[in-house]
Amino acid sequence: SEYPMVLVQIPMCNEKEVYEQSISAVCQLDWPRDRMLIQVLDDSDDGSIQQLIRAEVTKWSQKGINIIYRHRLVRTGYKAGNLKSAMSCDYVEAYEFVAIFDADFQPNPDFLKLTVPHFKEKPELGLVQARWSFVNKDENLLTRLQNINLCFHFEVEQQVNGVFLNFFGFNGTAGVWRIKALEESGGWLERTTVEDMDIAVRAHLHGWKFIYLNDVKVLCEVPESYEAYKKQQHRWHSGPMQLFRLCLRAILTSKIAMWKKANLILLFFLLRKLILPFYSFTLFCVILPITMFVPEAELPVWVICYVPIFMSLLNILPAPKSFPFIVPYLLFENTMSVTKFNAMVSGLFQLGSSYEWIVTKKAGRSSESDLLGLTDKESKKMPPNQILRGVSDSELLEISQLEEQKKQSVSVKKTNKIFHKELALAFLLLTAALRSLLASQGVHFYFLLFQGLTFLLVGLDLIGEQMS
């Protein structure tokens, strides 16, 4: 009873940059080896990456770790389909809990000892969620601005909802589920690209409770390029709107209290995913610049200045070290409202882009350099033929070639991508700023000028790293 059976899953897809450090960290979890099974759920469609991951799994298996490699032949349903397929294995019946880590997450060895005991004598508890900690939050301006948003999400949204409601959105990773809660809530469904939010809502409607642990942190990455971040945000905002359409009736007809239904509909779905993007986009990117060309129209100063500054201050409070970035944060969030608004419309009306799932590009950064050093040191103690035993000669040759390529410092040309929507809005805002200057509207001019310049920088891909 002190060490219940725990299944650990690492879903991944073409994660060449991060698979090693992820598998290494999970294999060093401090839990009895006979009470834990690690599933590496590889959905890669690149054969060379499959071989590398399989070889990594073989290496740890020969060190006595209870780990298996699993690859689906029919890759449907993205991550939800991958998890659903893994849970259908017969041996899963022997396990009581399942911990999930995305491919760039590196849990500390004591993760299970800090999370699993919370389930003891709490049969109604379905999920224990840990916080994310960002290894590259200071890498560039883009990662610093993301850190502000995500700190607010964990410090305020997750923590407050966990304390007062015993409910919050599952973050898709760095969490431990009671397998019974997953099964009774309908399991993983492939109907949206936000399977984590989907299962959380259904579990909440079935009466399961959640606990959020803000002091248990798991290392991971935030996107370092604007293109990767934009694709991630599109999925994070189109998926919830698509899910809202699908589960609205279930929420209204459920047996939970009326105030919990109101919280689900108004705060969980509509406020952050629909109302705020719509407000930012229409007011600052459409209405305000148009008023510069219509003399009869006028917006009061408090709408342009006081409301945005107040909202930005609230968002930045959980990350006090980020106060110097409050102005760039305000301007960048207004810029991102274009992507979020487009995603919201796509998900609400179930357009084609709402079904897109693009794996977020990762850099493979890690602040735990000694973790990989320890892995390499242990690997050197074992003969090469023992480490890769069970791998065919052709696979071994290809793995050796790939490893040599990884060691060579090849300069890859990085290019800037042009984002036309952002550039079009930059032209509109800068033109409106010029018109405001001619009309001697000082406050409007400065806001339109800096907002237009922000759109220009983003449209030319001058924020964050460029994609190779």
SVG drawing of the C-alpha trace seen along z (x, -y; Angstrom):
<svg xmlns="http://www.w3.org/2000/svg" viewBox="-30 -69 63 78">
<polyline fill="none" stroke="black" stroke-width="0.4" points="0.0,0.0 3.0,-2.3 4.1,-1.9 1.1,-1.3 1.5,-0.2 2.3,-3.1 2.3,-3.3 4.5,-6.1 3.8,-7.2 6.0,-9.3 4.0,-10.1 6.3,-11.5 6.4,-12.1 9.6,-12.9 11.2,-14.3 14.8,-13.9 16.0,-16.9 14.5,-15.8 13.9,-12.0 17.2,-11.2 16.9,-13.6 13.2,-12.7 13.7,-9.0 16.7,-9.4 14.9,-11.6 11.8,-9.2 14.0,-6.1 15.6,-7.7 12.4,-8.2 12.7,-7.0 10.1,-4.2 10.5,-0.4 11.3,1.1 8.8,3.9 6.0,1.3 6.5,-0.8 6.3,-0.3 7.5,-3.0 5.8,-3.1 7.6,-5.1 4.7,-5.8 6.5,-6.7 4.3,-8.0 7.3,-9.1 6.9,-8.7 10.7,-9.1 12.3,-5.6 15.7,-6.9 14.2,-8.6 12.3,-5.4 15.5,-3.5 17.2,-6.0 14.4,-5.9 14.1,-2.1 17.9,-1.9 17.6,-4.3 14.8,-2.2 16.9,1.0 19.8,-0.6 17.7,-1.4 16.0,1.9 19.3,3.7 20.1,1.6 17.2,3.2 14.5,0.6 11.0,1.9 10.5,0.0 9.0,0.9 8.9,-0.7 5.6,-1.0 4.9,-2.2 1.5,-2.3 1.1,-1.1 -2.2,-3.1 -1.4,-6.7 -4.8,-8.2 -6.1,-10.7 -2.7,-12.3 -1.8,-12.3 -5.2,-11.2 -5.1,-8.2 -1.6,-7.3 -2.7,-7.4 -5.9,-5.5 -4.0,-2.8 -1.5,-2.4 -4.3,-2.1 -5.9,0.7 -3.0,3.1 -3.9,6.1 -1.1,5.5 -2.5,2.0 -5.2,3.7 -2.5,4.4 -1.8,0.7 -3.7,-1.8 -2.2,-5.1 -0.7,-6.6 1.8,-9.5 2.1,-11.3 5.2,-13.3 5.5,-14.9 8.8,-14.4 10.5,-17.6 9.6,-17.1 12.2,-16.1 10.8,-15.1 12.9,-15.1 13.6,-11.6 11.2,-12.3 8.2,-13.2 6.1,-10.1 6.9,-10.2 5.6,-13.8 2.4,-13.2 1.1,-9.6 0.7,-9.8 -2.0,-12.4 -4.3,-9.7 -4.1,-7.7 -7.5,-7.5 -9.0,-9.8 -11.1,-7.6 -12.8,-10.6 -9.4,-12.1 -8.8,-11.6 -5.9,-13.8 -2.8,-15.3 -1.2,-18.0 2.3,-19.4 3.6,-22.8 5.8,-23.4 9.2,-25.0 10.8,-26.5 14.4,-25.7 14.7,-28.3 12.5,-31.1 15.4,-33.7 16.5,-32.6 15.0,-35.6 12.3,-38.2 9.7,-35.7 10.4,-33.1 10.3,-35.9 6.8,-37.0 5.6,-33.4 6.8,-32.9 4.6,-35.8 1.5,-34.2 2.2,-30.7 3.1,-32.0 -0.3,-33.6 -1.9,-30.4 -0.3,-28.2 -0.1,-30.7 -3.7,-32.0 -5.9,-29.9 -4.7,-26.4 -4.0,-27.2 -7.2,-29.1 -9.5,-26.6 -7.7,-23.8 -8.3,-25.3 -11.9,-26.5 -13.3,-24.0 -11.1,-20.9 -11.1,-21.4 -8.9,-22.9 -7.8,-22.0 -5.4,-19.1 -2.2,-20.4 -1.7,-17.2 1.6,-16.4 3.3,-16.4 0.3,-14.9 -0.8,-11.6 -4.3,-10.1 -6.2,-7.4 -6.8,-5.0 -10.3,-4.3 -11.1,-8.0 -10.0,-7.9 -12.0,-4.8 -15.2,-6.0 -15.0,-9.3 -14.9,-7.7 -11.1,-7.5 -9.1,-9.4 -11.3,-10.7 -10.0,-11.7 -12.7,-14.3 -10.5,-17.4 -6.9,-18.5 -7.2,-19.3 -7.6,-15.8 -6.3,-17.0 -9.0,-19.6 -11.6,-17.1 -10.8,-14.4 -10.7,-17.0 -14.1,-18.3 -15.7,-14.9 -14.0,-13.7 -15.3,-16.9 -18.8,-16.2 -18.5,-12.6 -17.7,-13.9 -13.9,-13.4 -11.8,-15.9 -8.4,-17.3 -5.4,-18.6 -2.8,-21.1 0.7,-21.1 2.4,-24.4 5.5,-23.4 6.2,-20.3 7.9,-21.5 8.8,-19.7 11.4,-21.1 10.3,-21.7 10.7,-24.1 8.7,-26.9 8.9,-27.6 11.8,-29.8 10.6,-30.8 7.5,-32.8 6.3,-30.3 6.4,-27.5 4.6,-29.6 2.0,-30.8 1.1,-27.2 1.0,-26.1 -1.4,-29.0 -3.6,-28.3 -4.2,-24.7 -4.6,-25.9 -7.4,-28.3 -9.1,-26.5 -9.4,-23.2 -11.2,-24.6 -13.8,-26.3 -14.3,-23.1 -14.7,-21.2 -17.1,-23.9 -19.5,-23.1 -19.2,-19.3 -19.7,-19.3 -22.1,-22.3 -25.1,-20.1 -23.4,-17.6 -22.5,-20.5 -26.0,-21.9 -27.6,-18.5 -25.0,-17.3 -25.8,-16.9 -23.1,-19.3 -24.1,-22.5 -25.4,-25.4 -22.5,-27.7 -20.0,-25.0 -21.8,-24.9 -21.5,-28.7 -17.8,-28.5 -17.2,-25.9 -19.0,-27.9 -18.1,-31.5 -14.6,-31.3 -13.1,-28.0 -14.2,-28.2 -15.4,-31.7 -13.4,-34.3 -9.8,-33.4 -10.4,-31.6 -13.2,-33.8 -14.0,-37.0 -10.5,-38.4 -9.1,-37.6 -12.2,-39.0 -12.0,-42.2 -8.3,-42.7 -8.5,-42.1 -11.6,-44.1 -10.8,-47.1 -7.1,-47.6 -6.6,-46.2 -9.8,-47.2 -11.9,-49.8 -9.1,-52.1 -7.3,-52.5 -10.5,-53.0 -11.6,-55.9 -8.6,-57.8 -10.2,-58.1 -13.7,-58.9 -13.7,-62.4 -17.0,-61.8 -15.8,-58.6 -13.7,-58.9 -12.6,-56.4 -11.9,-57.7 -8.4,-57.5 -9.3,-54.9 -10.3,-52.4 -7.0,-52.8 -4.7,-53.1 -6.1,-52.3 -7.9,-49.0 -5.0,-47.4 -2.5,-48.5 -4.6,-47.2 -5.1,-43.8 -1.4,-43.6 -0.5,-44.4 -2.8,-41.6 -1.2,-39.1 2.4,-40.1 1.9,-40.0 2.7,-36.2 6.1,-36.9 7.4,-40.1 10.9,-39.8 9.2,-40.4 7.9,-43.9 10.5,-45.6 8.8,-43.8 5.3,-45.1 5.1,-47.3 6.4,-44.7 4.1,-42.2 1.0,-44.4 1.9,-45.2 2.8,-41.5 -0.4,-40.2 -2.4,-42.6 -0.4,-41.2 -1.1,-37.6 -4.8,-38.4 -4.9,-38.1 -3.8,-34.4 -6.1,-33.7 -9.1,-35.4 -8.5,-33.4 -8.1,-30.2 -11.2,-30.9 -13.3,-31.4 -11.8,-28.2 -12.7,-26.1 -16.1,-27.6 -17.3,-27.0 -15.2,-23.8 -13.1,-25.0 -10.4,-22.8 -7.5,-24.4 -9.2,-23.4 -8.2,-19.8 -4.5,-20.6 -2.0,-19.1 1.6,-20.3 4.2,-19.1 5.8,-22.1 9.5,-22.5 11.9,-22.1 15.5,-23.0 16.4,-20.2 17.7,-22.5 18.3,-21.2 19.6,-22.8 20.3,-19.4 23.5,-18.8 24.7,-16.3 21.7,-14.1 22.9,-13.4 26.4,-13.2 25.4,-10.5 23.7,-8.6 26.8,-8.8 29.0,-7.8 26.9,-4.7 26.7,-3.9 30.5,-3.8 30.7,-1.2 28.8,1.3 30.2,2.8 28.8,1.3 27.4,4.6 25.6,5.0 24.1,1.6 22.5,2.1 21.8,5.8 18.7,6.7 19.2,4.0 19.9,5.3 23.2,4.6 21.6,2.3 19.8,0.4 23.1,0.2 24.9,-1.3 22.2,-3.9 22.2,-4.8 26.0,-5.2 25.7,-7.5 23.0,-9.6 25.0,-9.9 28.0,-11.1 25.8,-13.7 24.6,-14.9 28.3,-15.3 29.3,-17.3 28.7,-21.1 26.9,-21.7 25.9,-25.3 22.3,-25.3 21.0,-28.4 18.1,-30.0 15.6,-32.1 13.0,-34.6 9.4,-33.8 7.1,-36.5 3.7,-36.7 1.3,-38.6 -1.6,-39.2 0.7,-40.8 2.3,-43.0 -1.1,-44.1 -2.1,-45.2 1.2,-46.9 0.5,-49.0 -3.0,-49.8 -1.8,-50.8 1.1,-52.9 -1.1,-54.7 -3.6,-55.4 -0.7,-56.6 0.3,-59.1 -3.3,-60.2 -3.5,-60.6 -0.3,-62.8 -1.8,-65.1 -5.0,-65.4 -2.9,-66.1 -4.3,-63.1 -1.2,-62.5 -2.1,-59.4 -3.7,-57.6 -0.6,-58.4 1.9,-56.8 -0.2,-53.7 -0.8,-53.2 2.8,-53.8 4.3,-51.3 1.6,-48.7 2.2,-49.1 6.0,-48.7 5.3,-45.5 3.2,-44.1 6.0,-45.0 8.6,-43.2 6.5,-40.1 5.4,-40.1 9.1,-40.1 9.9,-37.3 12.3,-39.5 11.1,-38.3 12.5,-35.0 14.7,-32.6 14.3,-31.9 13.4,-28.4 16.1,-26.4"/>
</svg>
